[in-house]
Amino acid sequence: MPVLIGAIAKRDKQRLEIARVSYRFGEGDSERYLAQLSSYDRQKAATFREWSRLSSQVIKVKIQLQQSFVNDRQHF
C-alpha cells in the first residue's frame, strides 16, 4: 500500500506542475489552480500519515523481535 500511496502522490505532484505551467501561461484560472494546490497538499498530508503509520509498525515489529530474542536467550 505505501508504494501505491507514493505513486498517487507523485502523480498528484505532476498534475499540480501541469496546472502551474498552464496557469502561468494564462490557460487556467486562479480557482482551478488553487483547487489543484489544495488537492496536492491533502495528498501530501495523507502520504505522510501513511509513511508515519508504516514506520511506527516497523518499530513495533523490531521491538517485538528484540523482546522475543531476549526471552529466547533467557531460556538457555
N, C-alpha and C positions, 0 to 999 in steps of 0.2 A: 504493500500500500504506500509506503513512503516514496517509492520510485514514481508511482503514479501521481502522487501529490506534487512531487518535484517537476514532473513533466507538465502538469497543468499550470503550475506557477510559471514555468519557463514560457509556455505558450501565451499565458496572460501578459507576461512582460513583453513579448514580441508584439502582441496585439496593441499594447499601450504605445510602443515605439512607432507603430504604423499610424496610430491616431495622432501622436505627437507631430510626426512629419506632415501628415495631412493638415493638421491644424495650423502649422507654421506656414504652409503654402496656401492657406485660405480655402482649403477643401473641407473643412469641418467647422463646427460651431463650438462655442465655449461649453455649452451644456453637455454635449456629447463627449467632449474631451474630459471634462470633469467627472462625468459618469464612468468613463474608462479608467481614469486615475483612481477613483474610489473603489472600483471593482478590483483593480490591481492591489491596492492597499489591503483590501479584505482578504484577497488570496494570499498575499504575503503573510498576513497575520495567521491565517489558517495553516499555512505551511510551517510556520514557526511553532505553532501549537503541536502539530503532528510530530515534528522532529523532537520537540521537547518531551513529548509523551514517549516516543521511542527511546530516547536517551535515558529517561527515567526507568523504563522497563529493562534496558540493558544493565543499568547499575544494579537494579534489584536482582537480576539473574546472577550477576557477578558476586553479589553479597551472599546469595543462597549457595552458590557453588563453593565459595570460600568457607562458609559455615559447615557445609557438608564435608568438605575436605578435612577441616579441623576435627569434626566429630568422628570421621573415619580413622584419623590418626590416633585419637584417644583410645580407640578400641584395641590398638596393637600394643 
